[in-house]
Amino acid sequence: MNILLILSFFINVPDSLHRIVGPLGLWGVYNDSVFSAPGVPEKTPFQDAFKFGEYLFLNVPTEGKLSFKEWLDNACEKWNVEKVVAIIRPPYMSGVLNLPLDTQLLTPNWPPGITQGAARMSRLSKIYGQIYGIDIDDFSDRGGFDTASVRDIRDALKGKYIDSAGVVHHDTPETTPDLKFFTVLYPGRFGIASEYVPYVDGFNLWIYNQNAYYEYIDKAIDKYRSKYPGKEITCGIYLINNDYGWQSPQSVRYMYTHLFDRYDDGDINGIILFAGYWIGMPHTPREKWDNNHIIALLDTIYYPYLGEGEGKVHNQSNQPLDSVFISCFSIGRVSKDTLIRSKKRTNSEGAYKLGLWAGNRKTDSTLYYIVARKEGYIPDTVSAWVPRQKLSTFPNIILKSK
């Protein structure tokens, strides 16, 4: 019997379930459709089916037949996701540490510059509110970095001045200090050199042989939280990888359930599916889609625990303020960490809308705080509780001129 049918005996999906754009993310972006699933017709575009809230896509000219700019516009404007992170290629994957000619804002060079890619995301974060930072793939796997280059990447991302020769001026001010510098690490396989740790804001943990070691994920999170306090953690779930092929439905389900619990606790700040290429119909056999019961499982352990929040920002004359940068954060229930859960920008009506985690275990709502910032104005903060499957309205924010 098909595992999806077996699963249906144990899963009770609410009839009124509303799939909301939330924290679940996707690494590797392709413009494809998906097979049918409960509540999802055949050939539904993948974003319409999943409502992914975070996208990690490559700092390259094109990915999945769409240009870098098209993906940014899709994610930030059309889909209004919660976060966007650029994947930066390391030297062994064609990335070049310093490529001064790679300066076009919306068209990365090929091969791409690593420091220039960081600088690009700093500049773009002043246009696209959802940009959260960069993630260097296989950071410590094959080498190619040294302390000076890691510092250059970090300071370029934080908005320090980089000249036409690609020299980062470390004594200049940070103009985008909130952007995050992540690295991909493989617990039990590759670590990170101690001299790089001060320059890194967080880690993207991938259990590479997931079939064999998926039950290690909680220990890995605990280890990295203990060893590197203050560093933000995002975790990945493999559907398939190059060396071990398709990962078992058991490992996928285990990773889902445990990671959503850790997200609820505030121990991690993101969950990413890898890779987007293997979600689309042209690339995935129907049997694999059914065996991993991706939508059916999420309909029970993820979507029911999401809510929405909306609000508006005005000036002192009660006129709507557009292009106000919104940072939405919460305090981890168990960890007590301060975690940015969403980044947005207000529209022409001064409005913003967020998809947020409401809680899956000890409470049915979560308290969120909104920080509104716009050049020339004094930042301000409001808060509101966001319950499951409901729309919560944040108090209006009135920004005063400096």
C-alpha positions in Angstrom: 0.0 0.0 0.0 1.2 3.5 -0.8 2.7 5.1 2.3 0.6 8.3 1.7 -2.5 6.2 2.0 -1.2 4.5 5.2 -0.4 7.9 6.6 -4.0 9.1 5.9 -5.3 6.7 8.6 -3.2 8.5 11.2 -3.4 12.1 10.0 -6.4 14.3 10.7 -5.9 17.4 8.6 -8.4 20.2 9.6 -10.9 21.0 6.8 -10.4 24.7 7.4 -6.5 24.6 7.2 -5.1 27.8 5.8 -1.6 27.4 4.4 0.3 30.5 5.4 3.8 31.7 4.3 5.9 30.8 7.3 9.5 30.0 8.4 10.0 26.8 6.3 12.5 27.6 3.6 14.0 26.2 0.4 17.6 25.9 -0.7 17.9 25.7 -4.5 15.2 27.4 -6.4 13.5 26.2 -9.6 10.4 27.5 -11.3 8.5 24.2 -11.4 5.2 22.7 -10.4 4.4 19.8 -8.1 2.4 16.6 -8.1 -1.0 16.5 -6.5 -1.3 16.1 -2.7 -4.1 16.7 -0.2 -5.5 20.1 -1.0 -3.0 20.6 -3.8 -4.0 20.0 -7.4 -1.6 18.5 -10.0 0.8 21.0 -11.5 0.4 23.6 -8.8 3.4 26.0 -8.8 5.7 25.0 -6.0 5.4 28.4 -4.1 1.6 28.2 -4.3 1.7 24.7 -2.9 4.3 25.2 -0.1 4.1 28.9 0.8 7.8 28.8 1.6 8.9 31.7 3.8 12.6 31.7 3.3 14.7 31.3 0.2 18.3 30.5 -0.2 19.4 31.0 -3.8 22.8 31.4 -5.5 24.7 34.6 -6.0 25.0 33.7 -9.8 23.6 35.3 -13.0 20.8 32.7 -13.4 19.4 29.8 -11.5 16.7 27.4 -12.7 16.3 29.5 -15.9 15.4 32.7 -14.1 17.8 35.6 -13.5 19.1 36.7 -10.2 16.9 39.8 -10.3 13.8 37.7 -11.3 14.3 35.5 -8.3 14.7 38.5 -6.0 11.5 40.1 -7.4 9.6 36.8 -7.1 10.7 36.2 -3.5 10.4 39.7 -2.2 7.6 41.3 -4.2 5.4 38.6 -5.7 5.6 36.0 -2.9 6.3 38.4 -0.1 8.5 35.9 1.8 9.9 36.4 5.3 13.6 36.1 4.6 16.1 35.9 1.7 19.7 34.6 2.0 22.2 34.5 -0.8 24.3 31.4 -1.2 28.0 32.3 -1.9 30.1 29.8 -3.8 33.4 29.0 -2.1 36.7 28.9 -4.1 36.5 25.2 -5.0 33.0 25.8 -6.4 34.1 28.6 -8.8 33.9 31.4 -6.3 36.7 34.0 -6.5 37.7 35.6 -3.2 38.3 39.0 -4.7 36.9 39.9 -8.2 36.8 43.7 -8.5 34.9 43.6 -11.8 31.9 41.9 -10.2 30.1 45.1 -9.4 26.8 45.0 -11.2 24.1 45.2 -8.6 21.5 42.9 -10.1 23.7 40.7 -12.3 26.4 38.7 -10.5 29.5 37.9 -12.6 30.4 34.3 -13.6 32.5 33.2 -11.9 31.2 35.3 -9.0 33.3 37.3 -6.6 32.9 36.2 -2.9 33.7 39.5 -1.3 31.7 41.3 -4.0 28.7 39.0 -3.5 28.7 40.0 0.2 28.9 43.7 -0.7 26.1 43.2 -3.3 23.7 41.8 -0.6 24.6 44.7 1.6 23.5 47.2 -1.1 20.5 45.2 -2.1 19.2 45.0 1.5 18.5 48.7 1.3 16.1 47.9 -1.6 14.6 44.5 -0.7 13.5 44.4 2.9 13.6 40.6 3.2 17.4 40.2 2.7 18.8 38.6 5.8 22.4 37.8 4.8 24.7 35.3 3.1 25.5 31.7 3.6 28.9 30.3 2.3 28.4 26.8 1.1 30.8 24.1 2.3 32.7 26.7 4.1 35.3 24.6 5.8 35.2 21.5 3.5 37.8 22.3 0.8 39.6 25.4 2.2 40.4 28.4 0.1 39.9 30.9 2.9 42.1 32.6 5.4 41.4 34.9 8.3 41.9 38.0 6.2 39.5 36.9 3.5 36.9 35.9 6.0 37.1 39.3 7.6 36.8 41.0 4.2 33.6 39.0 3.5 32.1 39.8 6.8 32.9 43.5 6.7 31.7 43.8 3.0 28.4 42.2 4.1 28.1 44.6 7.0 28.3 47.5 4.6 31.9 48.8 5.1 33.3 50.6 2.1 34.9 48.5 -0.6 36.8 50.3 -3.3 37.2 49.7 -7.1 40.2 47.4 -6.4 38.1 45.2 -4.1 39.9 46.4 -1.0 37.6 46.5 2.1 38.2 49.5 4.3 37.8 48.0 7.7 38.0 51.3 9.5 34.8 52.7 7.8 31.3 52.5 9.4 29.0 49.5 9.1 25.9 50.6 7.1 24.1 47.2 7.3 25.2 45.8 10.7 22.1 43.6 11.0 22.8 41.3 8.1 23.9 37.8 9.0 27.0 35.9 7.8 26.3 32.1 7.9 28.4 29.2 6.9 27.3 25.6 6.0 28.7 23.0 8.3 28.3 19.2 8.5 28.1 18.0 12.1 30.4 15.0 12.7 32.0 15.5 9.3 33.5 19.0 9.1 33.8 21.8 11.6 35.0 25.4 11.5 38.5 26.7 12.2 38.5 28.6 15.5 40.0 31.7 14.0 37.0 32.2 11.7 34.4 31.9 14.5 34.5 35.6 15.6 33.5 36.8 12.1 30.6 34.4 11.6 27.1 35.1 12.9 25.7 31.6 12.6 25.7 28.1 11.1 23.6 26.2 8.7 23.8 22.6 9.9 23.4 19.7 7.4 23.4 16.0 8.5 24.9 14.9 5.2 24.3 11.1 5.6 20.8 11.8 6.9 19.6 8.3 6.5 22.2 7.0 9.0 22.5 9.9 11.4 19.1 11.8 11.5 18.6 11.0 15.1 21.8 12.9 15.9 20.2 16.3 15.0 19.2 17.3 18.6 22.7 16.5 19.9 24.2 18.5 17.0 22.0 21.5 17.9 22.9 21.2 21.6 26.6 20.9 20.8 26.8 24.0 18.6 24.6 26.1 21.0 26.9 25.1 23.8 30.2 25.5 22.0 29.3 28.7 20.1 26.9 30.7 22.3 25.2 33.6 20.6 25.6 32.1 17.1 22.3 31.6 15.2 21.5 28.1 13.9 19.5 27.1 10.9 19.0 23.4 10.1 18.5 21.7 6.8 16.5 18.6 5.8 17.7 16.6 2.8 15.3 15.1 0.4 18.3 13.9 -1.7 22.0 14.4 -1.9 24.7 13.5 -4.4 26.5 10.8 -2.3 23.6 9.1 -0.5 20.7 9.5 -2.9 17.1 9.8 -1.7 16.7 10.1 2.0 14.2 7.9 3.7 10.7 9.1 4.6 11.5 8.1 8.2 14.5 10.5 8.3 12.5 13.3 6.7 9.6 12.9 9.1 12.0 12.7 12.1 13.8 15.9 11.0 10.6 17.8 10.4 9.1 16.9 13.8 12.2 17.5 15.9 13.2 20.7 14.1 9.8 22.4 14.4 10.0 21.6 18.1 13.4 23.2 18.4 12.1 26.2 16.4 9.3 26.5 18.8 11.8 26.5 21.7 13.9 29.2 20.0 17.0 27.0 19.8 17.1 27.4 16.0 15.9 30.2 13.7 15.3 28.5 10.4 14.4 25.1 8.7 15.4 24.6 5.1 14.5 21.9 2.6 17.3 20.8 0.3 17.0 20.9 -2.6 14.4 22.7 -4.6 15.4 20.9 -7.8 14.0 17.7 -6.3 10.5 19.1 -5.5 9.5 20.0 -9.1 7.6 17.5 -11.3 10.1 17.3 -14.1 12.9 16.1 -11.7 11.1 13.9 -9.1 9.5 10.5 -9.7 5.9 10.4 -8.5 6.8 7.5 -6.2 9.4 9.6 -4.4 6.9 12.5 -4.0 4.3 10.1 -2.5 6.8 8.2 -0.3 8.0 11.4 1.3 4.4 12.7 1.8 5.7 16.2 2.0 2.5 18.1 1.9 0.4 15.6 4.0 3.0 15.6 6.8 3.4 19.4 6.8 -0.4 19.7 7.0 -0.3 18.1 10.5 3.0 19.3 12.1 3.6 22.7 10.4 0.8 24.7 8.7 -1.7 24.4 11.6 0.7 26.2 13.8 1.2 29.3 11.7 -0.6 32.7 12.1 -0.4 36.0 10.3 0.2 39.6 11.5 -0.3 42.9 9.8 0.2 46.5 10.5 0.8 50.0 9.2 3.4 52.8 9.6 2.5 56.5 9.4 4.3 59.8 10.0 3.3 62.4 12.5 0.9 63.9 9.9 -0.9 60.4 9.7 0.4 59.9 6.2 1.4 56.4 5.3 5.2 55.8 5.1 6.4 53.4 2.4 9.8 51.7 2.3 9.9 51.4 6.0 12.1 48.5 7.0 10.3 46.1 9.4 12.2 43.6 11.7 9.9 41.2 13.5 11.4 39.3 16.4 10.4 37.1 19.3 12.0 35.7 22.4 12.7 32.0 22.4 10.3 30.2 24.8 13.0 28.0 26.2 16.3 29.5 24.9 15.3 33.1 25.7 17.3 34.1 22.6 16.2 37.2 20.7 15.4 35.9 17.2 14.6 37.9 14.1 11.8 35.8 12.6 10.9 38.0 9.6 12.1 41.1 7.7 9.9 43.1 5.5 9.4 46.6 4.0 6.1 48.6 3.9 4.3 49.2 0.7 3.0 52.4 -0.8 0.1 52.4 1.8 2.5 52.0 4.7 1.3 48.4 5.2 3.1 45.2 5.9 2.0 41.6 6.4 3.9 38.7 8.0 3.6 34.9 8.2 4.7 33.7 11.7 5.0 30.7 13.9 2.3 30.7 16.6 3.4 27.7 18.6 3.0 23.9 18.5 3.3 22.6 22.1 2.8 24.7 25.2 0.9 27.6 23.8 -1.4 28.5 20.8 0.1 32.0 20.2 3.4 33.8 20.3 4.3 37.4 21.3 6.1 39.2 18.5 7.8 42.6 18.4 8.0 44.9 15.4 10.8 47.4 15.0 10.2 50.0 12.2 13.2 51.9 10.8 13.4 54.5 8.0 16.2 56.9 7.3 15.4 60.4 8.7 13.0 59.0 11.4 13.4 57.8 14.9 12.8 54.0 15.1 9.9 52.7 17.1 8.6 49.3 18.4 5.2 47.7 18.9 4.1 44.2 19.9 1.1 41.8 19.5 0.2 38.2 20.1 -0.1 36.1 16.9 -2.5 33.1 17.4 -2.7 30.0 15.2 -4.5 30.2 11.9 -5.7 33.7 12.6 -4.8 37.2 11.4 -3.5 39.5 14.2 -3.3 43.3 13.8 -0.3 45.1 15.3 -0.8 48.6 16.6 -0.1 51.4 14.1 3.4 52.8 14.3 3.9 56.5 14.1 7.5 57.4 13.2 8.7 60.8 14.3 11.2 62.8 12.2 14.7 63.2 13.6 
